[in-house]
Amino acid sequence: MSTDFPKLRRTIEDGIAIGLHIGAVVHVRHQGQVVADFAIGAADIDPFRPLRVDQQMLWLSAGKPLTAIAVGILNDRGRVDFEAPVIDYIPDFGRHGKEGITIRNLMTHTHAYKPPRLDWPRMSREAIIEQICDAQPLEGETPGQYAAYDPQSTWYLLSEIVTLAAGRPNHEFVKDEVLTPLGCDTASIGMNAEDWTAARDAGRLAVLHDTTSSARERIDLTAAAAGKPLAGDPAIDHAHHPSRWVGDDAQRAAAHNPGGGSLGRAADLSAVYQCLLDAGKTPDGSYLLRTETVEQMTRRQRIGLKDNSFGQVIDWGLGFLVNSLHYGSPAVPYSYGRHASEDTFGHGGMQSSSGFADPVHEIAAAIIFNGLPGEPKHQKRILDANSALYEDLEIT
């Protein structure tokens, strides 16, 4: 086993060279021990600023399990029931014949209604919930039998259920009841606008970059680090510089979006998965979740259904994507790599990040790239990176 992770490092560096990203942060725990905690590349290249492991990075959808865990905690406390209809908590959701949809349906993406377009962060939370409540069921489809990944509306519903059951906003409950007990003080679902601005100005944030154009050009970080001008450089044409992603702003952070607004260090994300590997136990020996709840959430609950959003058969736990490569398609999105066990579970973030746990091989890992190169390029990138991670651990 190489604790230097040469194959994974080379995969990241190759991606930098062709412009998929300008940097990445990796945190890996194996058999409960930290075996990788490193950053490669830059946070910005014009001017050059190196990427650091202590910087907060957007997790996007990789942060969705935080809200799922919050639902699990409230289930353990008797305040939320996985099997209960959503209308038990949000009565208006029953409009147009949706009264039979359960919390389990939301967490397995089998709710069978047409998700509305949500104009967040310009819409208030109340307006978002109202729009979701008014959504129409899919004609001829049955909840629990129709599968389609929903990137936003289900997570707003789950967030609202947590808020109502806990008596405080979901992002506050997650901070106090999930992240703080795990020692993840730099992680959160969104940030207050003034806190985001202060973190940005202090260099604590490493923002994402749109690399859909720069991925066509080679990025020479050595030149950038040396302060050489990049405009006009044949290797890095100024027109193809990776631009800061428009999603990185104070307004979006302050929306506390449960579906895509989480941020923190890679170490924080892997700590969440280590807790789940440890059957819900926190570093101080207490339990975040009951062991039975962890097992229920992270094992297959939706099995063998074609996901109509991704066009692939994908299995789900309650809020977690369970490894589905065994169905034979290399195109399964947000893969955990070619060598992950079938029991591996986790969640990816749009074109950027991967957090997962492999209970067979005792791995809890997070890889966060700071470039959004488009879905096809990212899917190959994350498959190769996670595969290299296992190969460096000599697990093949």
C-alpha positions as a LaTeX table, in Angstrom:
\begin{tabular}{lrrr}
\hline
Residue & $x$ (\AA) & $y$ (\AA) & $z$ (\AA) \\
\hline
Met1 & 0.00 & 0.00 & 0.00 \\
Ser2 & 1.30 & 3.46 & $-0.90$ \\
Thr3 & 0.33 & 6.17 & 1.54 \\
Asp4 & 1.61 & 8.71 & $-1.00$ \\
Phe5 & $-1.25$ & 7.79 & $-3.36$ \\
Pro6 & 0.83 & 8.16 & $-6.57$ \\
Lys7 & $-1.87$ & 6.91 & $-8.95$ \\
Leu8 & $-4.52$ & 9.20 & $-7.52$ \\
Arg9 & $-2.14$ & 12.16 & $-7.55$ \\
Arg10 & $-1.25$ & 11.45 & $-11.17$ \\
Thr11 & $-4.92$ & 11.25 & $-12.11$ \\
Ile12 & $-5.54$ & 14.65 & $-10.53$ \\
Glu13 & $-2.44$ & 16.16 & $-12.15$ \\
Asp14 & $-3.43$ & 14.80 & $-15.55$ \\
Gly15 & $-6.82$ & 16.46 & $-15.12$ \\
Ile16 & $-5.12$ & 19.76 & $-14.30$ \\
Ala17 & $-2.98$ & 19.45 & $-17.42$ \\
Ile18 & $-6.00$ & 19.20 & $-19.71$ \\
Gly19 & $-8.04$ & 21.80 & $-17.85$ \\
Leu20 & $-10.69$ & 19.68 & $-16.13$ \\
His21 & $-9.91$ & 21.44 & $-12.85$ \\
Ile22 & $-7.13$ & 23.54 & $-11.40$ \\
Gly23 & $-6.97$ & 21.67 & $-8.11$ \\
Ala24 & $-8.40$ & 18.98 & $-5.87$ \\
Val25 & $-8.44$ & 18.05 & $-2.20$ \\
Val26 & $-8.39$ & 14.46 & $-0.98$ \\
His27 & $-9.12$ & 12.98 & 2.45 \\
Val28 & $-9.13$ & 9.21 & 2.97 \\
Arg29 & $-9.56$ & 7.11 & 6.10 \\
His30 & $-8.73$ & 3.40 & 5.96 \\
Gln31 & $-9.54$ & 1.09 & 8.84 \\
Gly32 & $-10.30$ & 4.16 & 10.93 \\
Gln33 & $-6.95$ & 5.86 & 10.30 \\
Val34 & $-6.30$ & 8.92 & 8.14 \\
Val35 & $-4.09$ & 7.76 & 5.27 \\
Ala36 & $-4.48$ & 10.72 & 2.90 \\
Asp37 & $-5.00$ & 14.43 & 3.52 \\
Phe38 & $-3.60$ & 16.51 & 0.70 \\
Ala39 & $-4.34$ & 19.24 & $-1.81$ \\
Ile40 & $-2.96$ & 19.48 & $-5.33$ \\
Gly41 & $-2.98$ & 22.49 & $-7.59$ \\
Ala42 & $-4.50$ & 25.93 & $-7.22$ \\
Ala43 & $-7.49$ & 27.63 & $-5.72$ \\
Asp44 & $-7.08$ & 30.37 & $-8.36$ \\
Ile45 & $-4.57$ & 30.87 & $-11.15$ \\
Asp46 & $-4.87$ & 34.56 & $-12.01$ \\
Pro47 & $-3.39$ & 35.51 & $-9.59$ \\
Phe48 & $-2.06$ & 32.13 & $-8.49$ \\
Arg49 & $-3.15$ & 30.91 & $-5.05$ \\
Pro50 & $-2.42$ & 27.35 & $-3.95$ \\
Leu51 & $-5.25$ & 25.10 & $-2.84$ \\
Arg52 & $-5.11$ & 24.08 & 0.84 \\
Val53 & $-6.65$ & 21.22 & 2.80 \\
Asp54 & $-8.05$ & 23.64 & 5.40 \\
Gln55 & $-10.13$ & 25.60 & 2.89 \\
Gln56 & $-13.88$ & 25.26 & 2.70 \\
Met57 & $-15.12$ & 23.99 & $-0.65$ \\
Leu58 & $-18.62$ & 23.58 & $-2.02$ \\
Trp59 & $-19.86$ & 20.00 & $-1.81$ \\
Leu60 & $-22.97$ & 20.65 & $-3.91$ \\
Ser61 & $-25.08$ & 17.45 & $-3.96$ \\
Ala62 & $-22.44$ & 15.56 & $-1.97$ \\
Gly63 & $-23.91$ & 17.41 & 1.03 \\
Lys64 & $-27.43$ & 16.01 & 0.58 \\
Pro65 & $-26.81$ & 13.16 & 3.07 \\
Leu66 & $-26.50$ & 15.75 & 5.87 \\
Thr67 & $-30.25$ & 16.37 & 5.65 \\
Ala68 & $-30.91$ & 12.63 & 5.29 \\
Ile69 & $-28.96$ & 12.03 & 8.51 \\
Ala70 & $-30.99$ & 14.76 & 10.21 \\
Val71 & $-34.18$ & 12.93 & 9.21 \\
Gly72 & $-32.64$ & 9.73 & 10.60 \\
Ile73 & $-31.84$ & 11.37 & 13.94 \\
Leu74 & $-35.41$ & 12.62 & 14.26 \\
Asn75 & $-36.67$ & 9.16 & 13.32 \\
Asp76 & $-34.63$ & 7.78 & 16.24 \\
Arg77 & $-36.20$ & 10.38 & 18.52 \\
Gly78 & $-39.73$ & 9.49 & 17.47 \\
Arg79 & $-40.40$ & 12.84 & 15.80 \\
Val80 & $-40.25$ & 11.63 & 12.19 \\
Asp81 & $-41.29$ & 8.29 & 10.69 \\
Phe82 & $-39.66$ & 7.11 & 7.45 \\
Glu83 & $-42.91$ & 5.37 & 6.49 \\
Ala84 & $-45.22$ & 8.31 & 7.23 \\
Pro85 & $-46.94$ & 10.27 & 4.46 \\
Val86 & $-45.42$ & 13.67 & 3.79 \\
Ile87 & $-48.84$ & 15.23 & 4.49 \\
Asp88 & $-48.48$ & 14.25 & 8.16 \\
Tyr89 & $-45.90$ & 17.07 & 8.34 \\
Ile90 & $-46.82$ & 19.28 & 5.37 \\
Pro91 & $-50.61$ & 18.93 & 4.84 \\
Asp92 & $-50.69$ & 21.12 & 1.71 \\
Phe93 & $-48.43$ & 18.65 & $-0.08$ \\
Gly94 & $-51.43$ & 16.37 & $-0.63$ \\
Arg95 & $-52.84$ & 18.52 & $-3.42$ \\
His96 & $-53.69$ & 16.91 & $-6.78$ \\
Gly97 & $-53.54$ & 13.37 & $-5.39$ \\
Lys98 & $-50.08$ & 13.30 & $-3.78$ \\
Glu99 & $-51.34$ & 12.31 & $-0.33$ \\
Gly100 & $-49.89$ & 8.79 & $-0.54$ \\
Ile101 & $-46.26$ & 9.88 & $-1.04$ \\
Thr102 & $-44.11$ & 9.00 & 1.97 \\
Ile103 & $-40.86$ & 10.23 & 3.43 \\
Arg104 & $-39.32$ & 6.94 & 2.24 \\
Asn105 & $-40.39$ & 7.84 & $-1.31$ \\
Leu106 & $-38.61$ & 11.18 & $-1.02$ \\
Met107 & $-35.43$ & 9.59 & 0.31 \\
Thr108 & $-35.33$ & 6.91 & $-2.41$ \\
His109 & $-36.37$ & 9.25 & $-5.24$ \\
Thr110 & $-39.53$ & 7.25 & $-5.96$ \\
His111 & $-42.07$ & 10.01 & $-5.29$ \\
Ala112 & $-43.56$ & 10.02 & $-8.81$ \\
Tyr113 & $-44.49$ & 13.69 & $-9.05$ \\
Lys114 & $-43.18$ & 16.24 & $-11.53$ \\
Pro115 & $-40.60$ & 18.39 & $-9.73$ \\
Pro116 & $-41.15$ & 22.10 & $-10.37$ \\
Arg117 & $-38.41$ & 24.47 & $-11.42$ \\
Leu118 & $-37.25$ & 26.26 & $-8.29$ \\
Asp119 & $-35.88$ & 29.75 & $-8.79$ \\
Trp120 & $-33.72$ & 29.76 & $-5.69$ \\
Pro121 & $-32.18$ & 31.72 & $-4.07$ \\
Arg122 & $-34.50$ & 34.44 & $-5.30$ \\
Met123 & $-37.52$ & 32.55 & $-3.94$ \\
Ser124 & $-38.24$ & 32.41 & $-0.23$ \\
Arg125 & $-38.40$ & 29.06 & 1.55 \\
Glu126 & $-42.15$ & 29.49 & 1.94 \\
Ala127 & $-42.59$ & 30.15 & $-1.79$ \\
Ile128 & $-40.49$ & 27.13 & $-2.68$ \\
Ile129 & $-42.54$ & 24.81 & $-0.46$ \\
Glu130 & $-45.77$ & 26.25 & $-1.87$ \\
Gln131 & $-44.60$ & 25.58 & $-5.43$ \\
Ile132 & $-43.63$ & 21.99 & $-4.57$ \\
Cys133 & $-46.97$ & 21.40 & $-2.86$ \\
Asp134 & $-48.69$ & 22.44 & $-6.07$ \\
Ala135 & $-46.72$ & 19.94 & $-8.18$ \\
Gln136 & $-48.70$ & 17.40 & $-10.18$ \\
Pro137 & $-48.27$ & 13.62 & $-9.81$ \\
Leu138 & $-46.95$ & 11.81 & $-12.87$ \\
Glu139 & $-49.87$ & 10.32 & $-14.75$ \\
Gly140 & $-49.91$ & 6.54 & $-14.69$ \\
Glu141 & $-46.97$ & 6.23 & $-12.27$ \\
Thr142 & $-47.05$ & 4.84 & $-8.74$ \\
Pro143 & $-44.92$ & 6.13 & $-5.85$ \\
Gly144 & $-42.40$ & 3.49 & $-4.86$ \\
Gln145 & $-42.37$ & 1.97 & $-8.36$ \\
Tyr146 & $-41.26$ & 4.92 & $-10.49$ \\
Ala147 & $-37.69$ & 6.12 & $-9.91$ \\
Ala148 & $-36.16$ & 9.44 & $-10.91$ \\
Tyr149 & $-33.40$ & 11.34 & $-9.10$ \\
Asp150 & $-34.68$ & 14.73 & $-7.96$ \\
Pro151 & $-31.85$ & 17.19 & $-7.28$ \\
Gln152 & $-33.83$ & 19.85 & $-5.46$ \\
Ser153 & $-37.51$ & 19.57 & $-4.52$ \\
Thr154 & $-37.34$ & 16.42 & $-2.38$ \\
Trp155 & $-34.52$ & 17.94 & $-0.35$ \\
Tyr156 & $-36.51$ & 21.09 & 0.30 \\
Leu157 & $-39.39$ & 18.91 & 1.52 \\
Leu158 & $-37.07$ & 16.88 & 3.77 \\
Ser159 & $-35.51$ & 20.10 & 5.05 \\
Glu160 & $-38.96$ & 21.48 & 5.83 \\
Ile161 & $-39.90$ & 18.28 & 7.66 \\
Val162 & $-36.73$ & 18.55 & 9.78 \\
Thr163 & $-37.49$ & 22.20 & 10.47 \\
Leu164 & $-41.04$ & 21.46 & 11.60 \\
Ala165 & $-40.15$ & 18.38 & 13.64 \\
Ala166 & $-37.09$ & 19.93 & 15.31 \\
Gly167 & $-38.50$ & 23.40 & 15.87 \\
Arg168 & $-35.52$ & 25.11 & 14.25 \\
Pro169 & $-34.19$ & 25.50 & 10.69 \\
Asn170 & $-32.72$ & 22.42 & 9.10 \\
His171 & $-29.30$ & 24.02 & 8.56 \\
Glu172 & $-29.11$ & 24.89 & 12.27 \\
Phe173 & $-30.19$ & 21.39 & 13.31 \\
Val174 & $-27.58$ & 19.83 & 11.00 \\
Lys175 & $-24.88$ & 22.12 & 12.37 \\
Asp176 & $-25.74$ & 21.42 & 16.02 \\
Glu177 & $-26.77$ & 17.76 & 15.87 \\
Val178 & $-24.68$ & 16.33 & 13.01 \\
Leu179 & $-21.59$ & 18.36 & 12.22 \\
Thr180 & $-20.58$ & 19.69 & 15.64 \\
Pro181 & $-20.64$ & 16.24 & 17.33 \\
Leu182 & $-18.35$ & 14.99 & 14.55 \\
Gly183 & $-15.89$ & 17.85 & 15.03 \\
Cys184 & $-16.73$ & 19.30 & 11.61 \\
Asp185 & $-16.70$ & 22.92 & 12.72 \\
Thr186 & $-15.89$ & 24.30 & 9.27 \\
Ala187 & $-18.79$ & 22.53 & 7.51 \\
Ser188 & $-22.35$ & 23.80 & 7.12 \\
Ile189 & $-25.37$ & 23.90 & 4.85 \\
Gly190 & $-24.83$ & 27.37 & 3.43 \\
Met191 & $-23.57$ & 30.39 & 5.34 \\
Asn192 & $-24.88$ & 33.76 & 6.37 \\
Ala193 & $-23.96$ & 36.30 & 3.71 \\
Glu194 & $-21.61$ & 38.25 & 5.96 \\
Asp195 & $-19.86$ & 35.06 & 7.08 \\
Trp196 & $-19.43$ & 33.97 & 3.48 \\
Thr197 & $-17.94$ & 37.33 & 2.52 \\
Ala198 & $-15.58$ & 37.27 & 5.51 \\
Ala199 & $-14.46$ & 33.70 & 4.70 \\
Arg200 & $-13.89$ & 34.62 & 1.06 \\
Asp201 & $-11.91$ & 37.73 & 1.90 \\
Ala202 & $-9.78$ & 35.81 & 4.42 \\
Gly203 & $-8.95$ & 33.09 & 1.87 \\
Arg204 & $-10.80$ & 30.38 & 3.78 \\
Leu205 & $-13.02$ & 29.58 & 0.79 \\
Ala206 & $-11.84$ & 27.81 & $-2.34$ \\
Val207 & $-14.50$ & 28.47 & $-4.93$ \\
Leu208 & $-15.50$ & 26.30 & $-7.87$ \\
His209 & $-14.58$ & 27.16 & $-11.43$ \\
Asp210 & $-16.41$ & 26.68 & $-14.70$ \\
Thr211 & $-13.92$ & 24.66 & $-16.75$ \\
Thr212 & $-16.18$ & 23.66 & $-19.62$ \\
Ser213 & $-14.11$ & 25.90 & $-21.92$ \\
Ser214 & $-10.71$ & 25.62 & $-20.26$ \\
Ala215 & $-10.96$ & 21.83 & $-20.50$ \\
Arg216 & $-10.07$ & 22.27 & $-24.17$ \\
Glu217 & $-6.76$ & 23.87 & $-23.28$ \\
Arg218 & $-3.73$ & 22.87 & $-21.26$ \\
Ile219 & $-3.31$ & 24.64 & $-17.91$ \\
Asp220 & 0.30 & 25.19 & $-16.81$ \\
Leu221 & 0.18 & 25.80 & $-13.06$ \\
Thr222 & 3.96 & 26.13 & $-12.90$ \\
Ala223 & 3.75 & 29.23 & $-15.06$ \\
Ala224 & 0.87 & 30.59 & $-13.03$ \\
Ala225 & 2.71 & 30.01 & $-9.75$ \\
Ala226 & 5.71 & 31.87 & $-11.13$ \\
Gly227 & 3.51 & 34.88 & $-11.82$ \\
Lys228 & 3.86 & 34.73 & $-15.60$ \\
Pro229 & 1.04 & 36.47 & $-17.47$ \\
Leu230 & $-1.43$ & 33.99 & $-18.86$ \\
Ala231 & $-3.19$ & 36.11 & $-21.47$ \\
Gly232 & $-1.80$ & 35.33 & $-24.89$ \\
Asp233 & 0.09 & 32.29 & $-23.65$ \\
Pro234 & $-0.38$ & 29.60 & $-26.33$ \\
Ala235 & $-0.73$ & 26.97 & $-23.58$ \\
Ile236 & $-3.42$ & 28.92 & $-21.72$ \\
Asp237 & $-5.34$ & 31.30 & $-23.91$ \\
His238 & $-7.09$ & 33.96 & $-21.83$ \\
Ala239 & $-10.40$ & 33.11 & $-23.49$ \\
His240 & $-10.20$ & 29.69 & $-21.94$ \\
His241 & $-9.29$ & 30.64 & $-18.39$ \\
Pro242 & $-11.46$ & 28.79 & $-15.93$ \\
Ser243 & $-13.90$ & 31.35 & $-14.58$ \\
Arg244 & $-15.26$ & 31.49 & $-11.06$ \\
Trp245 & $-18.56$ & 29.71 & $-11.02$ \\
Val246 & $-21.55$ & 32.03 & $-10.69$ \\
Gly247 & $-22.88$ & 29.79 & $-7.89$ \\
Asp248 & $-20.16$ & 30.97 & $-5.53$ \\
Asp249 & $-21.76$ & 34.06 & $-4.05$ \\
Ala250 & $-23.12$ & 35.29 & $-0.76$ \\
Gln251 & $-26.75$ & 35.27 & $-1.86$ \\
Arg252 & $-26.70$ & 31.60 & $-2.77$ \\
Ala253 & $-24.80$ & 30.69 & 0.40 \\
Ala254 & $-27.39$ & 32.49 & 2.52 \\
Ala255 & $-30.20$ & 30.42 & 0.95 \\
His256 & $-28.99$ & 27.37 & 2.96 \\
Asn257 & $-30.02$ & 25.13 & 0.06 \\
Pro258 & $-30.28$ & 21.55 & 1.42 \\
Gly259 & $-29.84$ & 20.09 & $-2.06$ \\
Gly260 & $-26.64$ & 21.82 & $-3.07$ \\
Gly261 & $-25.49$ & 24.45 & $-0.60$ \\
Ser262 & $-23.27$ & 22.45 & 1.76 \\
Leu263 & $-19.60$ & 23.31 & 2.09 \\
Gly264 & $-16.63$ & 22.40 & 4.21 \\
Arg265 & $-13.30$ & 20.64 & 4.10 \\
Ala266 & $-12.79$ & 17.28 & 2.45 \\
Ala267 & $-11.86$ & 16.06 & 5.95 \\
Asp268 & $-15.31$ & 17.03 & 7.19 \\
Leu269 & $-17.03$ & 15.06 & 4.46 \\
Ser270 & $-14.97$ & 11.93 & 5.11 \\
Ala271 & $-15.67$ & 12.30 & 8.86 \\
Val272 & $-19.40$ & 12.00 & 8.16 \\
Tyr273 & $-18.79$ & 8.72 & 6.35 \\
Gln274 & $-16.45$ & 7.44 & 9.05 \\
Cys275 & $-19.26$ & 7.92 & 11.56 \\
Leu276 & $-21.55$ & 5.82 & 9.38 \\
Leu277 & $-18.85$ & 3.15 & 9.03 \\
Asp278 & $-18.64$ & 3.16 & 12.82 \\
Ala279 & $-22.35$ & 2.33 & 13.06 \\
Gly280 & $-23.26$ & 5.90 & 14.02 \\
Lys281 & $-20.61$ & 6.41 & 16.70 \\
Thr282 & $-19.04$ & 9.84 & 17.11 \\
Pro283 & $-15.41$ & 10.55 & 18.12 \\
Asp284 & $-16.41$ & 10.98 & 21.78 \\
Gly285 & $-18.07$ & 7.55 & 21.90 \\
Ser286 & $-21.68$ & 8.73 & 21.79 \\
Tyr287 & $-24.03$ & 7.83 & 18.94 \\
Leu288 & $-25.34$ & 10.17 & 16.27 \\
Leu289 & $-27.74$ & 7.52 & 14.99 \\
Arg290 & $-28.86$ & 4.13 & 16.21 \\
Thr291 & $-26.90$ & 1.33 & 14.55 \\
Glu292 & $-30.14$ & $-0.09$ & 13.14 \\
Thr293 & $-30.94$ & 3.25 & 11.55 \\
Val294 & $-27.52$ & 3.49 & 9.93 \\
Glu295 & $-27.99$ & 0.02 & 8.47 \\
Gln296 & $-31.44$ & 0.89 & 7.18 \\
Met297 & $-30.33$ & 4.13 & 5.56 \\
Thr298 & $-27.16$ & 2.87 & 3.91 \\
Arg299 & $-28.39$ & $-0.49$ & 2.58 \\
Arg300 & $-30.43$ & $-1.00$ & $-0.58$ \\
Gln301 & $-34.02$ & 0.14 & $-0.15$ \\
Arg302 & $-34.71$ & 0.84 & $-3.83$ \\
Ile303 & $-33.47$ & $-2.12$ & $-5.86$ \\
Gly304 & $-33.26$ & $-2.77$ & $-9.58$ \\
Leu305 & $-35.27$ & 0.22 & $-10.78$ \\
Lys306 & $-34.19$ & 2.22 & $-13.80$ \\
Asp307 & $-33.63$ & 5.82 & $-12.80$ \\
Asn308 & $-35.50$ & 7.97 & $-15.30$ \\
Ser309 & $-33.27$ & 10.98 & $-14.64$ \\
Phe310 & $-30.00$ & 9.15 & $-15.30$ \\
Gly311 & $-31.23$ & 6.42 & $-17.65$ \\
Gln312 & $-29.44$ & 3.74 & $-15.62$ \\
Val313 & $-30.44$ & 1.15 & $-13.04$ \\
Ile314 & $-29.35$ & 2.65 & $-9.72$ \\
Asp315 & $-30.02$ & 1.38 & $-6.21$ \\
Trp316 & $-30.65$ & 3.71 & $-3.29$ \\
Gly317 & $-30.67$ & 3.58 & 0.45 \\
Leu318 & $-32.46$ & 6.33 & 2.35 \\
Gly319 & $-30.66$ & 9.39 & 0.99 \\
Phe320 & $-27.60$ & 7.48 & $-0.26$ \\
Leu321 & $-26.69$ & 6.09 & $-3.66$ \\
Val322 & $-25.57$ & 2.46 & $-3.24$ \\
Asn323 & $-22.91$ & 1.11 & $-5.62$ \\
Ser324 & $-24.64$ & $-0.03$ & $-8.80$ \\
Leu325 & $-21.78$ & $-0.93$ & $-11.13$ \\
His326 & $-22.70$ & $-4.60$ & $-10.76$ \\
Tyr327 & $-25.63$ & $-4.01$ & $-13.11$ \\
Gly328 & $-23.02$ & $-3.93$ & $-15.86$ \\
Ser329 & $-23.12$ & $-0.38$ & $-17.15$ \\
Pro330 & $-19.90$ & 1.65 & $-16.95$ \\
Ala331 & $-22.04$ & 4.77 & $-17.38$ \\
Val332 & $-23.51$ & 4.66 & $-13.86$ \\
Pro333 & $-23.08$ & 8.25 & $-12.65$ \\
Tyr334 & $-21.01$ & 9.37 & $-9.67$ \\
Ser335 & $-19.24$ & 6.04 & $-9.41$ \\
Tyr336 & $-17.15$ & 4.93 & $-6.43$ \\
Gly337 & $-14.63$ & 3.35 & $-8.77$ \\
Arg338 & $-14.03$ & $-0.02$ & $-10.35$ \\
His339 & $-12.89$ & $-1.72$ & $-7.14$ \\
Ala340 & $-15.46$ & $-0.58$ & $-4.56$ \\
Ser341 & $-17.50$ & $-3.27$ & $-2.88$ \\
Glu342 & $-21.17$ & $-3.64$ & $-3.81$ \\
Asp343 & $-22.08$ & $-2.36$ & $-0.34$ \\
Thr344 & $-20.38$ & 1.00 & $-0.88$ \\
Phe345 & $-22.69$ & 3.98 & $-0.35$ \\
Gly346 & $-22.39$ & 7.73 & $-0.62$ \\
His347 & $-23.34$ & 10.71 & $-2.76$ \\
Gly348 & $-21.66$ & 12.75 & $-5.45$ \\
Gly349 & $-21.73$ & 16.48 & $-6.05$ \\
Met350 & $-22.49$ & 17.98 & $-9.46$ \\
Gln351 & $-19.42$ & 17.69 & $-11.70$ \\
Ser352 & $-17.11$ & 18.12 & $-8.73$ \\
Ser353 & $-17.08$ & 15.92 & $-5.64$ \\
Ser354 & $-17.47$ & 12.45 & $-4.22$ \\
Gly355 & $-18.02$ & 11.30 & $-0.64$ \\
Phe356 & $-18.48$ & 7.63 & 0.18 \\
Ala357 & $-17.98$ & 4.77 & 2.60 \\
Asp358 & $-17.02$ & 1.20 & 1.76 \\
Pro359 & $-17.92$ & $-1.02$ & 4.73 \\
Val360 & $-16.23$ & $-4.10$ & 3.27 \\
His361 & $-12.85$ & $-2.43$ & 2.75 \\
Glu362 & $-13.28$ & 0.04 & 5.66 \\
Ile363 & $-12.76$ & 3.16 & 3.58 \\
Ala364 & $-14.28$ & 6.60 & 4.20 \\
Ala365 & $-13.23$ & 9.04 & 1.49 \\
Ala366 & $-13.83$ & 12.45 & 0.00 \\
Ile367 & $-12.42$ & 13.89 & $-3.22$ \\
Ile368 & $-13.37$ & 17.44 & $-4.18$ \\
Phe369 & $-12.33$ & 18.89 & $-7.53$ \\
Asn370 & $-12.66$ & 22.64 & $-8.03$ \\
Gly371 & $-13.55$ & 22.47 & $-11.73$ \\
Leu372 & $-16.93$ & 21.86 & $-13.36$ \\
Pro373 & $-15.99$ & 20.41 & $-16.78$ \\
Gly374 & $-19.40$ & 19.05 & $-17.80$ \\
Glu375 & $-21.07$ & 15.78 & $-16.84$ \\
Pro376 & $-19.38$ & 13.34 & $-19.29$ \\
Lys377 & $-15.87$ & 14.53 & $-18.44$ \\
His378 & $-16.58$ & 14.49 & $-14.72$ \\
Gln379 & $-18.06$ & 11.01 & $-14.75$ \\
Lys380 & $-14.89$ & 9.63 & $-16.33$ \\
Arg381 & $-12.75$ & 11.73 & $-13.97$ \\
Ile382 & $-14.44$ & 10.49 & $-10.79$ \\
Leu383 & $-14.45$ & 6.87 & $-11.99$ \\
Asp384 & $-10.71$ & 7.08 & $-12.68$ \\
Ala385 & $-9.90$ & 8.94 & $-9.45$ \\
Asn386 & $-11.82$ & 6.63 & $-7.15$ \\
Ser387 & $-10.38$ & 3.61 & $-8.95$ \\
Ala388 & $-6.86$ & 4.99 & $-8.46$ \\
Leu389 & $-7.59$ & 5.54 & $-4.76$ \\
Tyr390 & $-8.31$ & 1.83 & $-4.32$ \\
Glu391 & $-5.31$ & 0.81 & $-6.39$ \\
Asp392 & $-3.03$ & 2.93 & $-4.22$ \\
Leu393 & $-4.48$ & 1.07 & $-1.22$ \\
Glu394 & $-3.75$ & $-2.17$ & $-3.10$ \\
Ile395 & $-7.43$ & $-3.11$ & $-3.17$ \\
Thr396 & $-8.31$ & $-4.40$ & $-6.62$ \\
\hline
\end{tabular}
